[in-house]
């Protein structure tokens, strides 16, 4: 997957619709065992780092701000 086909870009702030939380997209990565594409992102409220499969990030639960 190239950067141009991704819904969210590195550095972009997104909002989680269910929780209302705001997150910054940090990196794109791959799961070593499966080679699945993932987003690495940071919660702005407490700087915790999260990883989520691309399919989940782009299924409508997150929106750009």
DSSP file (Angstrom, degrees, kcal/mol; ACC not computed):
  #  RESIDUE AA STRUCTURE BP1 BP2  ACC     N-H-->O    O-->H-N    N-H-->O    O-->H-N    TCO  KAPPA ALPHA  PHI   PSI    X-CA   Y-CA   Z-CA
    1    1 A X              0   0    0      0, 0.0     2,-0.2     0, 0.0     5,-0.0   0.000 360.0 360.0 360.0 130.3    0.0    0.0    0.0
    2    2 A X    >   -     0   0    0      1,-0.1     3,-1.2     4,-0.0     4,-0.5  -0.550 360.0-110.1 -93.0 161.9    1.4    3.4   -0.9
    3    3 A X  G >  S+     0   0    0      1,-0.3     3,-1.1     2,-0.2    -1,-0.1   0.842 116.5  61.0 -57.7 -34.0    1.0    6.6    1.0
    4    4 A X  G 3  S+     0   0    0      1,-0.3    -1,-0.3     5,-0.0     5,-0.0   0.749 103.4  49.6 -68.5 -22.9   -1.3    8.0   -1.7
    5    5 A X  G <  S+     0   0    0     -3,-1.2    -1,-0.3     3,-0.0     2,-0.2   0.482  89.5 102.3 -94.3  -2.5   -3.8    5.2   -1.2
    6    6 A X    <   -     0   0    0     -3,-1.1     3,-0.0    -4,-0.5    -3,-0.0  -0.584  67.7-142.3 -82.4 143.0   -4.0    5.6    2.5
    7    7 A X  S    S+     0   0    0     -2,-0.2     2,-0.4     1,-0.1    -1,-0.1   0.883  88.3  41.2 -68.6 -39.0   -7.0    7.3    4.0
    8    8 A X  S    S-     0   0    0      4,-0.0     2,-0.3    -3,-0.0    -1,-0.1  -0.877  76.4-145.5-115.3 144.8   -4.9    9.0    6.7
    9    9 A X    >   -     0   0    0     -2,-0.4     3,-2.1     1,-0.1    16,-0.3  -0.732  35.0 -84.6-107.0 155.6   -1.4   10.6    6.3
   10   10 A X  T 3  S+     0   0    0     -2,-0.3    16,-0.2     1,-0.3     3,-0.1  -0.310 116.4  21.5 -56.7 135.8    1.5   10.7    8.8
   11   11 A X  T 3  S+     0   0    0     14,-3.4    -1,-0.3     1,-0.3     2,-0.1   0.220  92.4 132.6  89.2 -13.9    1.1   13.6   11.2
   12   12 A X    <   -     0   0    0     -3,-2.1    13,-2.8    12,-0.1     2,-0.5  -0.420  54.0-131.7 -72.8 144.7   -2.6   13.9   10.6
   13   13 A X  E     -A   24   0A   0     11,-0.2    52,-1.9    -2,-0.1     2,-0.3  -0.837  28.1-175.2 -95.7 132.8   -5.0   14.2   13.6
   14   14 A X  E     -AB  23  64A   0      9,-3.0     9,-2.7    -2,-0.5     2,-0.4  -0.887  17.1-136.1-126.0 158.0   -8.0   11.9   13.6
   15   15 A X  E     -AB  22  63A   0     48,-2.9    48,-2.3    -2,-0.3     2,-0.6  -0.947  12.7-135.1-116.5 134.7  -11.0   11.6   15.9
   16   16 A X  E  >  - B   0  62A   0      5,-2.7     4,-2.6    -2,-0.4    46,-0.2  -0.793  15.8-150.9 -85.7 120.8  -12.4    8.2   17.1
   17   17 A X  T  4 S+     0   0    0     44,-2.9    -1,-0.1    -2,-0.6    45,-0.1   0.846  89.0  47.8 -66.8 -35.8  -16.2    8.5   16.7
   18   18 A X  T  4 S+     0   0    0     43,-0.4    -1,-0.2     1,-0.1    44,-0.1   0.931 126.7  24.1 -72.1 -45.5  -17.2    6.2   19.5
   19   19 A X  T  4 S-     0   0    0      2,-0.1    -2,-0.2     0, 0.0    -1,-0.1   0.707  93.5-131.6 -94.6 -21.7  -14.9    7.7   22.2
   20   20 A X     <  +     0   0    0     -4,-2.6    -3,-0.1     1,-0.3    -2,-0.0   0.492  55.5 148.8  81.4   2.6  -14.4   11.2   20.9
   21   21 A X        -     0   0    0     -5,-0.2    -5,-2.7    -6,-0.1     2,-0.4  -0.325  42.0-133.6 -72.1 153.1  -10.7   10.8   21.4
   22   22 A X  E     -A   15   0A   0     -7,-0.2    22,-2.4    -3,-0.1    23,-0.5  -0.882  24.7-178.1-110.2 140.9   -8.1   12.5   19.2
   23   23 A X  E     -AC  14  43A   0     -9,-2.7    -9,-3.0    -2,-0.4     2,-0.5  -0.967  21.7-136.4-139.2 148.8   -5.1   10.7   17.8
   24   24 A X  E     -AC  13  42A   0     18,-2.4    18,-2.5    -2,-0.3     2,-0.5  -0.930  23.9-127.5-107.3 128.6   -2.0   11.6   15.7
   25   25 A X  E     + C   0  41A   0    -13,-2.8   -14,-3.4    -2,-0.5    16,-0.2  -0.627  33.7 172.6 -72.4 122.7   -1.0    9.2   13.0
   26   26 A X  E     -     0   0A   0     14,-2.8     2,-0.3    -2,-0.5    15,-0.2   0.883  51.1 -15.1 -98.0 -52.6    2.7    8.5   13.5
   27   27 A X  E     - C   0  40A   0     13,-1.8    13,-2.5   -17,-0.1     2,-0.4  -0.913  48.9-122.9-147.4 166.5    3.8    5.7   11.1
   28   28 A X  E     + C   0  39A   0     -2,-0.3     2,-0.3    11,-0.2    11,-0.2  -0.936  43.3 162.9-109.0 143.1    2.7    3.0    8.8
   29   29 A X  E     - C   0  38A   0      9,-2.3     9,-2.6    -2,-0.4     2,-0.4  -0.875  31.3-121.8-148.5 178.8    4.1   -0.4    9.6
   30   30 A X  E     - C   0  37A   0     -2,-0.3     2,-0.5     7,-0.2     7,-0.2  -0.981  26.0-116.6-129.0 143.3    3.7   -4.1    9.0
   31   31 A X     >  -     0   0    0      5,-2.3     4,-3.2    -2,-0.4     3,-0.3  -0.694  27.3-141.3 -73.9 124.4    3.1   -7.0   11.4
   32   32 A X  T  4 S+     0   0    0     -2,-0.5    -1,-0.2     1,-0.2     0, 0.0   0.893  94.9  47.2 -58.2 -45.1    6.2   -9.1   11.0
   33   33 A X  T  4 S+     0   0    0      1,-0.2    -1,-0.2    -3,-0.1    -2,-0.0   0.816 130.7  18.0 -70.8 -31.3    4.4  -12.5   11.3
   34   34 A X  T  4 S-     0   0    0     -3,-0.3    -2,-0.2     2,-0.1    -1,-0.2   0.589  89.4-130.7-116.7 -15.6    1.6  -11.7    8.8
   35   35 A X     <  +     0   0    0     -4,-3.2    -3,-0.1     1,-0.2     2,-0.1   0.651  50.9 159.1  65.2  18.2    2.9   -8.7    6.8
   36   36 A X        -     0   0    0     -5,-0.3    -5,-2.3     1,-0.1    -1,-0.2  -0.469  44.3-114.3 -68.2 141.4   -0.5   -7.0    7.4
   37   37 A X  E     +C   30   0A   0     -7,-0.2    17,-1.9    -2,-0.1     2,-0.3  -0.566  41.3 177.9 -76.4 140.2   -0.4   -3.2    7.1
   38   38 A X  E     -CD  29  53A   0     -9,-2.6    -9,-2.3    15,-0.3     2,-0.4  -0.950  27.5-127.7-138.9 158.8   -1.0   -1.2   10.2
   39   39 A X  E     -CD  28  52A   0     13,-2.8    13,-2.2    -2,-0.3     2,-0.5  -0.873  15.8-152.6-100.2 141.5   -1.2    2.3   11.5
   40   40 A X  E     +CD  27  51A   0    -13,-2.5   -14,-2.8    -2,-0.4   -13,-1.8  -0.981  28.8 169.8-110.9 125.1    0.8    3.4   14.5
   41   41 A X  E     -CD  25  50A   0      9,-2.6     9,-3.4    -2,-0.5     2,-0.4  -0.937  27.9-132.0-142.6 160.2   -0.8    6.3   16.3
   42   42 A X  E     -CD  24  49A   0    -18,-2.5   -18,-2.4    -2,-0.3     2,-0.5  -0.925  18.7-127.6-119.1 132.4   -0.6    8.3   19.5
   43   43 A X  E  >  -C   23   0A   0      5,-2.7     4,-2.1    -2,-0.4     3,-0.4  -0.656  16.6-151.5 -73.5 125.8   -3.4    9.3   21.8
   44   44 A X  T  4 S+     0   0    0    -22,-2.4    -1,-0.2    -2,-0.5   -21,-0.1   0.745  89.2  62.7 -73.1 -21.9   -3.2   13.0   22.3
   45   45 A X  T  4 S-     0   0    0    -23,-0.5    -1,-0.2     1,-0.1   -22,-0.1   0.843 129.8  -0.6 -72.6 -33.0   -4.7   12.9   25.8
   46   46 A X  T  4 S-     0   0    0     -3,-0.4    -2,-0.2     2,-0.1    -1,-0.1   0.314  91.8-115.0-143.5   9.8   -1.9   10.8   27.3
   47   47 A X     <  +     0   0    0     -4,-2.1     2,-0.2     1,-0.2    -3,-0.1   0.685  56.8 157.4  61.3  23.0    0.7   10.0   24.6
   48   48 A X        -     0   0    0     -5,-0.2    -5,-2.7     1,-0.0     2,-0.4  -0.538  38.3-128.7 -73.4 147.2    0.0    6.3   24.7
   49   49 A X  E     -D   42   0A   0     -7,-0.2     2,-0.3    -2,-0.2    -7,-0.2  -0.828  27.6-174.9-102.9 135.1    1.0    4.5   21.4
   50   50 A X  E     -D   41   0A   0     -9,-3.4    -9,-2.6    -2,-0.4     2,-0.4  -0.884  15.2-153.4-127.6 156.1   -1.4    2.3   19.6
   51   51 A X  E     +D   40   0A   0     -2,-0.3     2,-0.3   -11,-0.2   -11,-0.2  -0.999  18.7 172.2-130.2 133.6   -1.3    0.0   16.6
   52   52 A X  E     -D   39   0A   0    -13,-2.2   -13,-2.8    -2,-0.4     5,-0.1  -1.000  36.8-103.2-142.7 139.3   -4.4   -0.9   14.5
   53   53 A X  E >>  -D   38   0A   0     -2,-0.3     4,-2.1   -15,-0.2     3,-0.6  -0.276  33.0-118.8 -58.0 146.2   -4.9   -2.7   11.2
   54   54 A X  H 3> S+     0   0    0    -17,-1.9     4,-2.2     1,-0.2    -1,-0.1   0.882 112.8  59.8 -53.4 -42.2   -5.5   -0.5    8.2
   55   55 A X  H 34 S+     0   0    0    -18,-0.3    -1,-0.2     1,-0.2     4,-0.1   0.883 108.5  43.6 -58.3 -39.7   -8.9   -2.1    7.7
   56   56 A X  H X4>S+     0   0    0     -3,-0.6     3,-1.0     1,-0.2     5,-0.5   0.882 112.7  51.3 -73.9 -38.7  -10.1   -1.0   11.1
   57   57 A X  H 3<5S+     0   0    0     -4,-2.1     5,-0.5     1,-0.2     3,-0.4   0.851 116.5  41.3 -64.9 -32.7   -8.6    2.5   10.9
   58   58 A X  T 3<5S+     0   0    0     -4,-2.2    -1,-0.2    -5,-0.2    -2,-0.2   0.223  88.1  91.4-103.3  14.2  -10.3    3.0    7.6
   59   59 A X  T < 5S-     0   0    0     -3,-1.0    -1,-0.2    -5,-0.1    -2,-0.1   0.366 109.8 -89.2 -93.3   7.5  -13.7    1.5    8.2
   60   60 A X  T   5S+     0   0    0     -3,-0.4   -43,-0.1     2,-0.3    -2,-0.1   0.331 102.9 105.5 108.0  -7.1  -15.4    4.7    9.4
   61   61 A X  S   <S+     0   0    0     -5,-0.5   -44,-2.9   -45,-0.1   -43,-0.4   0.705  82.3  49.1 -79.7 -16.8  -14.6    4.6   13.1
   62   62 A X  E     -B   16   0A   0     -5,-0.5     2,-0.3   -46,-0.2    -2,-0.3  -0.945  68.9-172.1-118.3 142.6  -12.0    7.3   12.7
   63   63 A X  E     -B   15   0A   0    -48,-2.3   -48,-2.9    -2,-0.4     2,-0.1  -0.960  29.0-106.1-129.4 151.2  -12.5   10.6   10.8
   64   64 A X  E      B   14   0A   0     -2,-0.3   -50,-0.2   -50,-0.2   -56,-0.0  -0.402 360.0 360.0 -69.5 152.6  -10.0   13.3    9.9
   65   65 A X              0   0    0    -52,-1.9   -51,-0.1    -2,-0.1    -1,-0.1   0.402 360.0 360.0-107.8 360.0  -10.2   16.5   11.8
